[in-house]
Structure formats: C-alpha cells, structure tokens
C-alpha cells in the first residue's frame, strides 16, 4: 500500500514516525522523572520527619556531654554526700582536724621564724596551705549544703538523652554522640533549602505532562492524515489492480483495498505502531454480485497468483525494486491466462529485473533470456546444472515444454508462434 503511494505516503509516514518517536521519548522521560520523583518523595518525607523532630528537640551543641555529667552526679548523690561530709569532718575537726593541726604547726613556727630565713619560708608555705585548706573547707561545706537528690531532674535528663540517642540512630552516622549531635544541628540548618529544591519537581512534572498532551495531539493529527492519504491511494490501487486482473483472463473479478483505522475519538496507546494506526485489507469479488471476501480466503491458487502479479505490476510502475523473483507464479494457470501472465511479467521487466521459475511454455516464451535446469543422477550422486538456451535450442526447449516431445514438428510450430508474441 505504502509502496504504491510512493513519496506522497512516505512523507506523511515519516512525519508520523517522527511525532511517534517524540511522543515515546517524552513518555519515557516522564516515566524516568516519575521514578526519580518517587525517590524524591521518599527523601522529602524523611526531611519533613527530620525537621519536625529537630524543631521539637532543639538540640544545643555540647549538651550531650553536659547531660551525661549531670546524670552521673545526680545518680550518685548519696555517695557524693558521704564523701564530701567525711572530707569536711576531717578538715574541720576541732581535736584532730587537718585545719586544727595545720594551725598548731603555724603557731609553733611563728615563734621562731624571724630568726632564720629558711624557717620563714617554711612558715610561709604552711600558712599558704592553711589558707588554701580553709577556703577548701568552706567550699566543701557549701557543696554539702547544695548537694541534694532531684529525681525529677534525673528523669528528665534520662528522657532527653534517650530522645537524642533515638534521633542519632534514625538520622545520624557512626561518630561519637557529641559529633553526631553537631552533625544533626548542621544538617537541620540546611534542611529547609533542601526541601525547597526537592518540592520544585511537582511543577516540572506538570509541565512535562502538559507537553505530552500537546505532542499526543500532534501525533493523533499525523496519524489521521496518514490514514486519509492511504484511503485515497487505496481506491486508486484497487482500481488499477482490477484493471490488470482483467488482462489476466479474470474479466469479472475485482479487488478492493480497504484501509481499516481505529476510532480516533477513543484511540488506544497500542494503536500507535511504527506503521501508523491502520491495517490494510484486500478483498476479492470473484464476479459481479458476489460478496467481497478476504483475498487469502476467497481466491484459488491460480487467482491468487494472478492477483499478486497484478499487484507487483501496478506497484512497480510507481515504486520499482531492483529484482523480482517469482516461483510458481503461474500455479493453477494455463492456456490464454498463462499467456497473459507471461505478458504482464514481461511488462514488469521493463521496470526491474524479473526472474521467473516456471513450467509453462506460455510464460517462458516471454522471457528475454531462457535458462534450463537439469538434474543428473549417476546412481550415487545427484547434480543439478543451469544452462542458457537461445535460437533453435530455445525453440526446441519451448516445444518440449509444450508437448513433452523434443522432435515434434507441430510443437515446434506452436513454440515459434509463442515466441513471436514477444516481438
């Protein structure tokens, strides 16, 4: 069908294929983008969860270490109280306390320190130690007074530490807890900008899908145009093939070429193929008043051969190919019909090289060159050979094909008559 239409169909088909390629490429691009959008949606969901958690936690750099230190203190209040009270008692005991003993040492040295510079230095060191320990004693006393159990605070710190550990496990890496807290704070600082970038994908997808609608509209228009061009040429092709068929001794037979296309108001994706949305049906009417039937079902072997030959003759006139090879194109044909088959094959050879394998002399007589195939068998090996015949040898071969007898004079006369038809 498209070969017969030639350049007129080829141009429209080329435009359609370009539109189909654009449509398929854009569909693939959208599919890939949607796949990346699925990953984007997952990333956005994770980021939203992360930012909500970080906003709730309000992490502070360095707080993890502070929490652990305070928890250690609150978890050991009684142990710390006992140790500090014992230290205070040892420092402050009026009978054998460290401060009492050190004060007595100062008093003893004070009486003689002015008589030796070395003793003066010792006195100074003892005095300095006394004052330092006196200050320490005051600090210990304050520490003891301030030291008290705080179960509520300890519970809060334990809960806070657990929340931070959960956040690190969900969103952190493999660093120390303090390092991971700082990393989460840093990531939170850029999370809003990252989400903004990812959320822009919805607008891009919408733009691509709108573009796809326009491309599909163009594709649909080109498919309709291709269908119409084919319908126009189908009518002409049917008429010309019918005319050729009439020359092949089928005067009452006609061929109708029907272009079948989908309902373009409800076209499916599967309708768009590389050759368009159409199917071509060839329908044969064997005689006037007979119904149209598909060529593959309504034609005998001989009729099919002649219809196919008629098709090739018609198409060759507008779109010839380099070489045609026909094997048994004359099957089921004889007499006058065979002569007409030969005549049409000869007409086809004006546009291209035509090679025909035939057993009919009426067909062979139309050839420009005649080759004979012989099979030889010496009892052990079969061998075929091909040789060209011309002149009297060709006349003899045509006569043999007619009568099966190489020496028949009447067959030779008939053969000469057949060969004269081509002149």
Buried (B, 14 or more C-beta within 10 A) or exposed (E): BBBBBEEBBEEBBEBBBEBBEBBBEBBEEBEEBBEEBEEBBEEBEEBEEBBEBBEEBEBEEEBBEEBBEBBEEBBEBEEBBEEBBEBBEBBBEEEEBBBBEBBEBBEEBEEEBEEEEEEBEEBEEBBEBBEEBBEBBEEBBEBBEEBEEEEEEBEBBBEBBEBBBEBBEEBBEEEEBBBBBBBBBEBBEEBEEBBEEBEEBEEEBEEBEEBBEEBBEBBBBBBBBBBEBBBBBBBBBBBBBBEBBBBBBBEEBBBBBBBEBBEEEEBEEEBBEEBBBBEBBBBBBBEEEEEBEEBEEBBEEBBBBBBBBBBBBBBBBBBBEEEBEBEBBBBBBEEEBBBBBBBBBBBBBEBEEBEBEBEBBBBBBBBEEBEBEEEEEEEEEEEEEEEEBEEEEBBBBBBBBBBEEEEBEEBBEBBEEBBEEEE
